[in-house]
Amino acid sequence: MAYKISDECICCGACEVECPVSAISEGDGKYIIDPELCIECGACAAVCPVGAPKQD
């Protein structure tokens, strides 16, 4: 299952630069992950300071 960013997101951008397939972009108030591009590698979850990315 693709990762999804929860409302805990603080918009720091750490996940966006870490994503190897550029599946993460800035959304309205939080970052979002395109489930079609996500390869479920977990890189975003590993760098998030608040644990916002979670497997859907």
N, C-alpha and C positions, 0 to 999 in steps of 0.2 A: 504494500500500500504506500502511496506517495506521502511525503511529509506535508503538513499543513501548519501554518503559523497561527498560534493562538492570540487572544487579545492581550496576553502578557507582553507582547512585543513593545520594545521601547524605541524602535526605529533607529538603532545605532548603525545598521548597515553591515555589521560583521558577517552575517550570513550571506549577503549578496556577493561580496568579493570572494568568499570561500567556495561558492557553488561551481563545480567543474563544468556544468552544462548550461550555465546562465539561466536557470529556471526561476530565479528569484528577482523580483522587482519591487519598487516602492509603490505601495497601494495607498488607499485613503486612510491614513492614521496608523497603518502598520504595513509591514512587508508581506508580499503574497508569493506563493509558489505555484507555478504552472504545473498541474499534475500530469500533463502530457509530456513535459520535458524532464520531470524529476526521475532520477535513476535510483532513488532510495539509498544513497550512499551514506547519509548521516553526517556529512561534513558540516552542514548548517547547525545541526543540533549540538555538535561538538564545540563550536565556537560561540554559541549564543550565551551571553552572560545571565539571562533570565530563564533559559529553558523553554523559550516560546515554540520552536519547531518540534512537532510531535508527529509520529506516524499516524496517518488517518485511519 
